[in-house]
């Protein structure tokens, strides 16, 4: 007896070798039928003995390395007979539900070819196959076929075309497939051998602009003090750490302490930057990561990187500080002309500007700091509901579009503070809408009226839902963990617009996806000078009543006392700033969060002492925490001669104590931690340890960042629940 089944497979199943995998599976089991791509994913008709068809369906659950099978639906068909299994042409009609794969690091098979002098792709910097290579950054539309990528302009040679058409070859329908005879080519000025010239320039201390997968990087030898200092000066990046690309895992271990979880992240196909503790004897220039015990490391993820990076090399985004990364060739040459000594480029266009992702490891699993290349556009599960456009926050912006239980969180857009980034935000939304065939029915946005993302949202001709910033943080943590609440949401960050018109940031909320109740917070204090208090942490120390040795102290103290140009804030980030200034660590910052980051780095992790947070009942119900009492305790310790690393550690321990006591007062058994302050690994570890010891279940982030990069997912989750 023969049976026939129609099969529909959805997920990341295009451009990842899924059709040849299906062909090989069916052929091995002696089945007949067809497989093809369409706008929704992969369609299959399979016929043969019942037990063989059953084995085939089971085999679909073990797909190729880059494939992600979300759903397999089957239906019975009438048997039609026939022999052989065929891969049929793609069908682009209908509603688009097909997912696009993330960009993937060069696979082992391609690396072997890259290094084999007998192979026709030996030393070719664009080698790829169905198991690796560019995807999201080159896709212009769906279905994922070569005409809908930036490889459309490269006609395949006879050898590549033969591989592309052979279902038994791993390059069968690998859309970016190419070779030296027909594919993209490197260029470095008029150099006959661009790679050799680029390696020589780096060895001589030059700063090199390198065109990568999602944009341009700036490269310099990481052990060369002069080269790194030159790069930092030209880029106008005073202190913010640079990432370092290392040739292999051994080189990473020579620079940093690499555990099993860090090694797994470094070597995974997604290849993010991984933050790890620096070894004291690491041969790195001081200017790589000034004032920071951690270094961001990554391994090569393109063939070009494997050929170029022979020793640890700074590889930082190709931009001037605070601008978006350059990805178009003419724009890169104009914007980077004063930074780079030369340009190592190629002629394959980049369609989507995509920064490197950044990860930390917390208790053995990833904690995203920036979710971008290698992760976008893979969706996060979300509840069913209308199509939502969530516009995110102002800083570290991402947007999010939802459709049929999937939340497509964008790549990192950046800070919406200039026209170029705003244009990238608007273009990105348009691209995602076309790519995933999403027509939003609701737009979600932050309550801050001056955010450019909010202004964009309010210009859309569809119903809108405003989502309070810290509610969105907690909702993002819930969505990240596929939970709905209620929870005690503890949202600690720098700034977020509160429902009372003040600036929140040290919040205890009873929250689910439909709403929240503010049950506790840091006692509000003035921010003398508004945004100036963010740039100059000593102002916050003055606002908290600490005496600071600064020529403008008296003026600023009066501003705080009289509430002149001094909006109120309950921000935990600003409390960290005040302590950093009080300890003499940082009185002016050069990048967001710098004072708090350096305070964490300064703290002695061996210190177990703590200060006692002061809780008071709030007039409106709930509780407030007196940040001023912690400042007074810090100041008293300093007057008593305590070493600043000890004081910094005791402050961290006090905040962990504050978190546990606040959760106890709030009353929910489940606690969700979100907001940029929870990127502080010392605080996070001590807070989670304390909460768990007190009997709480704790939710932390692992798919989207706790910082504002996760806000759009939270907005989408809230808007879905309310729609």
C-alpha positions in Angstrom: 0.0 0.0 0.0 1.2 3.5 -0.8 0.2 6.7 0.9 0.8 10.3 0.0 1.1 13.3 2.3 1.2 17.1 1.7 3.6 18.7 4.1 4.1 22.3 5.0 7.3 23.3 6.9 7.6 26.8 8.5 10.6 28.4 10.2 14.1 29.3 9.0 13.9 26.8 6.1 15.1 28.9 3.1 18.7 29.5 2.1 19.9 26.9 4.7 20.1 23.7 2.6 16.6 22.5 3.6 15.4 21.4 0.1 18.5 19.3 -0.6 18.2 17.8 2.9 14.6 16.8 2.1 15.7 15.4 -1.3 18.4 13.3 0.3 16.1 12.1 3.1 13.3 11.1 0.6 15.8 9.4 -1.7 17.3 7.4 1.1 13.9 6.2 2.1 12.9 5.3 -1.4 10.1 7.8 -1.5 8.7 9.8 -4.5 7.4 13.4 -4.6 8.4 17.0 -4.7 9.8 19.8 -2.6 9.9 23.6 -3.2 10.1 27.0 -1.7 7.2 29.5 -1.5 6.4 32.7 0.3 5.4 30.8 3.5 8.3 28.4 3.7 8.8 24.9 2.2 6.0 22.7 0.7 6.5 19.0 0.2 4.4 16.1 -1.3 5.7 12.7 -0.3 4.6 9.3 -1.4 5.6 5.7 -0.5 5.1 2.9 2.0 3.4 4.2 5.2 6.3 3.3 7.5 8.8 5.1 5.1 6.6 8.2 5.0 6.4 8.2 8.8 10.2 7.9 9.0 10.5 10.8 6.6 8.2 13.0 8.8 10.3 12.1 11.8 13.5 12.9 9.9 12.3 16.5 9.2 12.8 17.2 12.9 16.6 16.9 12.6 17.3 19.6 9.9 20.5 21.1 8.6 22.7 23.2 10.9 21.2 26.7 10.1 17.6 25.6 9.8 15.0 26.2 12.5 11.8 24.2 12.1 9.0 26.0 13.9 6.0 24.1 12.5 5.3 20.9 10.4 1.8 20.5 9.2 0.6 17.4 7.2 -2.5 16.5 5.3 -3.5 13.3 3.4 -3.5 13.3 -0.4 -4.5 10.7 -2.9 -1.6 8.5 -4.1 -0.6 9.2 -7.7 2.3 6.8 -8.1 5.5 7.8 -9.9 9.2 7.4 -9.2 11.9 9.7 -7.9 11.9 12.8 -5.9 12.2 16.3 -7.4 13.1 19.8 -6.3 10.7 22.1 -8.1 10.9 25.9 -8.7 10.1 28.5 -6.2 6.6 30.1 -5.9 6.6 33.7 -4.8 2.9 34.1 -4.7 0.7 34.4 -1.6 1.2 35.9 1.8 4.8 35.8 2.9 5.5 33.9 6.1 9.0 32.5 5.2 11.7 33.4 7.6 15.1 34.8 6.6 18.2 33.2 8.1 20.7 35.2 10.1 24.2 35.7 8.8 26.3 32.7 9.7 30.0 32.2 10.3 32.1 30.3 7.8 31.6 26.5 8.2 34.3 23.8 8.6 33.8 22.6 5.0 34.3 26.0 3.5 37.3 26.7 5.7 39.0 23.5 4.4 38.5 24.7 0.9 39.8 28.1 1.8 43.0 26.6 3.1 43.5 23.9 0.4 45.9 24.9 -2.3 44.4 22.3 -4.6 40.9 23.7 -4.3 39.6 26.2 -6.8 38.4 28.4 -3.9 41.8 28.4 -2.2 42.3 31.8 -0.5 39.0 33.1 -1.9 37.6 35.6 0.7 33.9 35.0 -0.3 33.6 31.2 0.0 30.3 30.1 1.4 27.6 27.3 1.0 24.1 26.4 2.3 25.5 26.0 5.8 27.2 29.4 6.1 27.7 32.8 4.8 25.8 36.1 4.3 22.0 35.9 4.5 20.1 38.8 6.3 22.6 41.5 5.2 22.2 40.7 1.5 18.5 39.8 1.3 16.4 42.3 -0.6 13.1 40.3 -0.8 11.5 36.8 -0.5 11.4 34.0 -1.5 15.1 33.8 -0.7 16.5 33.3 -4.2 19.5 34.8 -5.8 17.6 37.5 -7.7 16.3 38.8 -4.3 19.8 39.3 -2.9 22.7 41.6 -3.6 24.4 38.7 -5.4 21.9 39.3 -8.3 24.6 41.1 -10.3 27.1 38.3 -10.2 26.4 35.7 -12.9 27.6 32.2 -11.9 30.3 30.6 -13.9 29.8 27.1 -15.3 31.4 25.3 -12.4 29.4 27.3 -9.8 26.2 26.8 -11.8 26.8 23.0 -11.9 27.2 22.9 -8.1 24.1 25.2 -7.6 21.9 22.8 -9.7 23.1 19.5 -8.1 20.9 18.4 -5.2 23.7 16.2 -4.0 26.1 19.2 -3.6 26.2 21.3 -0.5 26.0 24.4 -2.6 22.7 23.4 -4.1 20.7 26.7 -4.3 23.2 28.4 -2.0 22.2 31.9 -3.2 25.5 33.6 -2.4 27.6 30.9 -4.0 30.5 32.1 -6.1 34.2 31.6 -6.8 37.2 33.7 -8.0 36.0 33.3 -11.6 32.6 34.8 -11.1 32.1 36.3 -7.6 33.0 39.5 -5.7 36.5 40.7 -5.6 38.7 42.5 -3.0 40.3 45.8 -3.7 42.8 48.0 -1.8 43.7 50.9 -4.0 45.8 49.7 -6.9 47.4 46.8 -5.0 47.7 43.6 -7.0 47.3 41.5 -3.9 44.9 43.4 -1.6 45.1 40.9 1.2 48.9 40.8 1.4 49.0 44.6 1.3 46.4 44.9 4.0 48.2 42.5 6.4 51.5 44.4 5.8 49.8 47.8 6.6 48.3 46.4 9.8 51.7 45.1 10.8 53.3 48.5 10.2 50.8 50.2 12.5 48.2 51.5 10.0 44.5 52.0 10.6 42.6 50.1 8.0 38.9 50.3 7.0 37.6 46.8 6.2 34.3 46.1 4.5 32.6 43.3 6.4 29.2 41.6 6.4 27.0 44.3 7.7 29.2 47.4 7.3 32.7 48.7 7.6 35.1 48.1 10.5 38.2 50.0 11.5 41.1 47.7 12.2 44.5 48.2 14.0 46.9 45.8 15.8 45.6 45.5 19.3 49.1 45.2 20.8 50.3 48.3 19.1 49.9 51.2 21.6 50.5 53.9 19.0 48.1 52.4 16.4 45.3 52.0 18.9 45.8 55.5 20.3 45.8 56.9 16.8 42.5 55.1 16.0 40.9 56.3 19.2 42.0 59.9 18.5 40.8 59.9 14.9 37.5 58.2 15.8 36.9 60.7 18.6 36.2 57.8 20.9 37.9 58.8 24.2 37.3 55.9 26.5 34.6 53.4 25.2 36.3 50.0 24.8 37.2 48.6 21.4 36.4 45.0 20.4 39.2 42.7 19.5 39.1 39.9 16.8 41.4 37.0 17.6 42.4 34.2 15.1 41.2 31.3 17.2 40.1 30.2 20.6 43.7 29.7 21.9 44.4 33.4 21.1 41.2 34.3 23.0 42.4 32.4 26.0 45.7 34.1 25.9 43.9 37.5 26.4 40.9 36.6 28.6 39.5 34.1 31.0 37.4 31.9 28.8 35.0 29.4 30.4 33.0 26.8 28.6 30.0 29.1 28.0 32.2 31.9 26.6 34.0 29.4 24.4 30.6 28.1 23.1 29.5 31.6 22.2 32.7 32.6 20.6 32.8 29.5 18.3 29.0 29.4 17.5 27.8 30.2 14.0 26.4 33.5 15.3 29.9 34.7 16.3 29.0 37.7 18.6 31.5 39.8 20.5 31.8 38.2 23.9 32.8 40.2 27.0 35.2 38.3 29.2 37.6 39.2 32.1 41.0 40.3 30.8 44.1 38.4 31.9 46.6 40.6 33.8 49.4 39.7 31.4 47.3 40.0 28.2 49.4 41.6 25.4 46.9 44.4 24.7 47.5 48.1 24.3 46.1 50.0 27.3 43.9 52.1 25.0 41.9 49.0 23.9 39.7 49.1 27.0 40.8 51.8 29.4 39.4 51.5 32.9 37.7 48.2 32.1 38.7 44.7 33.3 36.6 43.1 30.6 37.5 42.9 26.9 35.1 42.2 24.0 36.5 39.3 21.9 35.2 37.8 18.7 36.4 35.1 16.3 36.5 35.5 12.5 33.1 35.0 11.0 33.8 35.6 7.3 36.5 34.0 5.0 38.0 37.5 4.7 38.5 37.7 8.5 40.1 34.2 8.5 42.6 35.4 5.8 43.2 38.9 7.3 43.4 38.3 11.0 46.6 36.5 11.9 47.0 38.1 15.4 44.7 39.9 17.8 43.3 43.0 16.0 41.0 45.8 17.1 37.9 45.6 14.9 35.6 48.4 15.8 32.6 49.9 14.0 33.4 52.0 11.0 32.1 55.4 12.1 32.9 58.6 14.0 31.8 58.3 17.6 28.0 58.4 17.9 27.3 58.0 14.2 25.8 54.8 12.7 28.2 52.3 11.1 29.1 53.0 7.4 28.0 50.4 5.0 27.7 52.0 1.6 31.0 52.3 -0.2 30.8 56.0 -1.2 29.5 57.0 2.2 32.3 55.0 4.0 35.0 56.6 1.9 33.6 60.1 2.7 33.0 59.5 6.4 36.1 57.4 7.2 38.6 59.3 5.1 40.0 61.1 8.1 40.3 57.9 10.2 41.5 55.1 7.9 44.9 55.1 6.2 43.5 52.7 3.5 40.3 50.9 2.5 40.1 47.1 2.1 36.8 46.8 0.2 34.9 44.6 -2.2 32.1 44.9 -4.7 29.3 42.8 -3.1 26.7 45.4 -1.9 25.4 45.3 1.7 21.6 45.7 1.8 21.1 46.0 5.6 23.5 47.8 7.9 24.1 45.4 10.8 26.5 45.9 13.8 28.2 43.1 15.6 26.2 41.6 18.5 27.6 41.8 22.0 27.0 39.1 24.7 28.0 38.4 28.2 27.6 35.1 30.1 25.5 35.0 33.2 25.3 31.6 35.0 26.2 29.7 31.9 23.8 31.3 29.4 23.9 34.3 27.2 23.0 37.8 28.4 22.6 40.0 25.4 24.1 43.5 25.5 23.4 44.2 21.8 21.4 41.9 19.6 22.2 42.4 16.0 24.3 40.4 13.4 23.9 36.7 13.8 20.7 37.0 15.7 18.4 39.3 13.7 16.0 38.7 12.2 15.2 35.4 14.0 11.9 36.0 15.7 11.0 35.7 19.4 7.8 33.8 20.2 4.9 36.1 21.2 1.2 35.7 21.8 -1.2 35.7 18.9 -2.7 39.1 18.1 -2.9 41.8 15.5 0.2 42.9 13.6 2.0 45.4 15.8 4.8 47.9 15.0 6.6 48.8 18.2 9.0 51.7 17.8 11.3 51.2 20.7 13.2 53.8 22.7 15.5 56.7 21.8 18.8 55.2 22.9 20.1 51.7 21.7 17.0 51.7 19.5 15.5 48.6 18.0 12.0 48.3 16.5 9.8 45.3 16.5 7.1 44.0 14.1 4.8 41.1 15.0 2.9 38.6 13.0 1.0 35.4 13.8 2.9 34.6 17.1 6.3 35.9 16.0 8.0 39.1 17.1 10.7 40.3 14.7 13.0 42.4 16.8 15.3 44.4 14.5 19.0 44.6 14.4 20.6 47.3 16.5 19.7 50.7 15.0 21.5 52.9 17.6 20.8 56.2 19.2 18.1 58.3 17.4 20.0 61.5 17.7 20.9 62.3 14.1 19.3 62.2 10.7 21.4 59.2 9.5 20.2 57.0 12.3 16.6 58.1 12.0 16.7 57.3 8.3 18.1 53.8 9.1 15.2 53.3 11.6 12.6 54.3 9.0 14.3 52.3 6.2 14.6 49.3 8.5 10.9 49.3 9.3 10.1 49.5 5.6 12.4 46.6 4.8 11.0 44.3 7.6 7.4 45.1 6.5 8.2 44.0 3.0 10.4 41.1 3.9 7.8 39.5 6.2 4.7 40.9 4.6 3.5 42.8 7.7 0.9 45.5 7.6 0.8 46.8 11.2 -2.7 47.4 12.6 -1.4 49.0 15.9 1.6 51.1 16.7 3.2 51.0 20.2 5.5 53.7 21.5 7.2 55.2 24.5 5.4 57.9 26.5 8.3 60.4 26.2 6.9 63.0 23.9 10.3 64.1 22.6 11.6 60.7 21.6 12.0 60.6 17.8 10.7 57.0 17.8 7.5 58.3 19.6 7.1 61.1 17.1 7.4 58.7 14.2 4.8 56.4 15.8 2.3 59.3 16.3 2.7 60.1 12.6 1.4 56.7 11.6 -2.3 56.5 10.5 -3.1 53.5 12.7 -4.3 53.2 16.3 -1.6 53.8 18.9 -0.8 52.4 22.3 1.6 54.3 24.6 3.7 52.0 26.9 5.4 53.4 29.9 9.2 52.9 29.6 9.7 50.7 32.7 6.6 48.6 32.1 8.1 47.9 28.6 11.3 46.8 30.3 9.5 44.3 32.5 7.2 43.2 29.6 10.4 42.5 27.5 11.7 40.3 30.3 8.4 38.5 30.5 8.3 38.0 26.7 11.9 36.9 26.7 11.0 34.2 29.2 7.6 33.4 27.5 5.8 34.4 30.7 2.8 36.7 31.3 3.0 37.7 35.0 2.0 39.0 37.4 5.5 39.6 38.7 7.4 42.0 40.8 9.2 43.9 38.1 12.4 45.6 39.2 13.4 48.1 36.5 16.6 50.0 37.1 18.1 52.2 34.4 19.2 55.7 33.7 16.1 57.5 32.4 12.5 56.7 31.6 9.5 59.0 31.3 7.1 58.3 34.2 3.3 58.6 34.3 3.7 61.5 36.7 5.9 63.5 34.4 9.1 62.9 36.3 12.0 60.8 35.2 11.8 57.3 36.6 14.6 54.7 36.8 14.6 52.9 40.2 11.2 51.2 40.0 9.4 48.3 41.8 6.3 47.4 39.8 3.6 44.8 40.2 3.2 44.0 36.5 1.8 41.7 33.8 1.5 42.3 30.1 -1.7 44.4 30.4 -0.6 46.9 33.0 1.4 47.7 36.1 1.2 49.3 39.5 4.1 51.3 41.0 4.6 49.9 44.5 8.1 51.2 45.2 10.9 53.4 43.9 14.0 55.4 44.8 13.2 58.7 46.4 13.2 61.3 43.7 16.1 63.8 43.7 16.8 66.8 41.4 19.0 66.5 38.3 20.8 69.8 38.3 21.1 71.0 34.7 18.9 68.2 33.3 21.0 66.3 30.7 24.1 68.0 32.0 23.7 65.9 35.1 24.0 62.7 32.9 27.2 64.0 31.3 28.7 65.2 34.6 28.0 62.7 37.4 29.5 65.0 40.1 26.3 67.0 39.7 24.3 64.0 41.0 26.6 63.6 44.0 25.8 67.3 44.8 22.1 66.7 44.3 22.3 63.9 46.9 23.9 66.3 49.3 27.5 65.3 49.1 30.2 67.9 49.2 32.2 67.8 45.9 35.5 69.5 45.1 34.4 71.3 41.9 34.5 75.0 41.0 30.8 75.0 40.1 29.7 73.1 43.2 27.9 75.9 45.0 26.0 76.9 41.8 24.9 73.4 41.2 24.0 72.7 44.8 21.7 75.8 44.7 20.1 74.6 41.5 19.3 71.3 43.2 18.0 73.0 46.3 15.8 75.5 44.5 14.7 73.0 41.8 15.9 75.4 39.0 16.5 73.5 35.7 16.6 70.4 37.9 13.9 67.9 36.9 13.2 65.2 39.5 14.4 61.6 39.0 14.1 58.3 40.8 16.9 56.8 38.6 19.1 54.1 39.9 21.6 54.9 37.2 22.0 58.4 38.5 22.6 57.0 42.0 25.4 54.9 40.6 26.8 58.0 38.9 26.7 59.9 42.2 28.7 57.2 44.0 31.2 57.0 41.1 31.8 60.8 41.4 32.0 60.6 45.2 34.7 57.9 45.0 36.7 60.0 42.5 36.2 57.5 39.7 34.5 59.6 37.2 33.1 63.2 37.3 32.5 63.5 33.5 31.5 60.7 31.1 32.4 60.2 27.5 29.9 57.5 26.7 26.5 56.4 28.2 26.8 54.5 31.5 30.6 55.0 31.8 30.6 56.1 35.4 28.5 53.1 36.5 30.6 50.7 34.4 33.8 52.0 35.9 32.3 51.8 39.4 31.5 48.1 38.9 35.1 47.6 37.6 36.5 49.3 40.6 34.6 47.3 43.2 36.4 44.5 45.1 34.3 41.4 44.5 35.7 39.7 47.6 34.2 42.3 49.9 31.1 41.0 51.8 30.2 44.1 53.8 27.2 46.3 53.0 25.3 49.4 53.8 21.7 49.3 55.2 19.1 50.7 52.8 16.5 53.0 54.4 12.9 52.2 53.4 10.0 54.5 54.2 6.3 54.3 53.5 5.2 56.4 50.6 2.3 58.9 51.1 0.6 57.4 48.0 1.1 53.9 49.2 3.9 51.5 48.7 7.4 52.4 49.7 10.3 54.7 48.8 14.0 54.0 49.3 16.2 56.8 50.5 19.2 57.0 48.1 20.5 59.8 50.2 21.1 57.4 53.2 23.4 55.3 51.0 25.3 58.4 49.8 25.8 59.3 53.5 27.0 55.9 54.3 29.5 56.0 51.4 30.7 59.4 52.5 31.1 58.2 56.1 33.2 55.2 55.0 35.4 57.4 52.9 36.0 59.8 55.8 36.9 56.8 58.0 39.6 55.9 55.5 38.0 52.9 53.8 39.6 52.0 50.5 37.5 52.9 47.5 37.3 49.4 46.0 35.8 48.3 49.4 33.4 51.2 49.4 32.3 50.4 45.8 31.7 46.8 46.7 29.7 47.7 49.8 27.5 50.0 47.7 26.8 47.1 45.2 26.0 44.8 48.1 23.6 47.5 49.5 21.7 47.7 46.2 21.4 43.9 46.1 20.0 44.0 49.6 17.6 46.8 48.6 16.4 44.6 45.7 15.6 41.6 47.9 13.9 43.7 50.6 11.9 45.6 47.9 10.8 42.3 46.4 9.7 41.1 49.8 7.6 44.2 50.4 6.1 44.0 46.9 4.9 40.5 47.6 4.9 38.5 44.3 6.8 35.2 44.3 8.3 35.8 40.9 10.7 38.7 40.2 11.7 40.0 36.8 14.8 42.1 36.5 15.3 44.5 33.6 16.8 47.8 32.7 20.4 48.8 31.8 21.6 48.6 35.4 21.2 44.8 35.2 24.1 44.6 32.7 26.2 45.1 35.9 27.3 41.5 36.4 28.5 42.1 40.0 25.1 43.5 41.0 23.1 40.9 38.9 24.9 37.9 40.5 24.4 39.2 44.1 20.8 40.3 43.5 19.8 36.9 41.9 21.6 35.0 44.6 19.9 37.0 47.3 16.5 36.7 45.7 16.7 33.0 45.2 18.0 32.5 48.8 14.8 34.4 49.9 12.6 31.9 48.0 11.9 34.0 44.8 11.8 32.7 41.3 13.9 35.1 39.2 13.5 36.0 35.5 16.4 37.6 33.7 17.1 38.3 30.0 18.6 35.8 27.6 17.2 36.6 24.1 17.0 40.4 24.1 19.1 42.9 26.1 17.9 44.2 29.5 18.9 47.7 28.2 16.8 49.8 25.9 17.5 47.4 23.0 14.8 45.2 24.5 12.2 47.9 24.9 10.6 47.3 21.5 9.8 43.7 22.3 8.2 44.8 25.6 6.1 47.4 23.8 5.0 44.8 21.3 4.1 42.3 24.1 2.0 44.9 25.9 0.3 46.1 22.8 -0.6 42.5 21.8 -2.0 41.8 25.3 -4.1 45.0 25.1 -5.4 44.5 21.6 
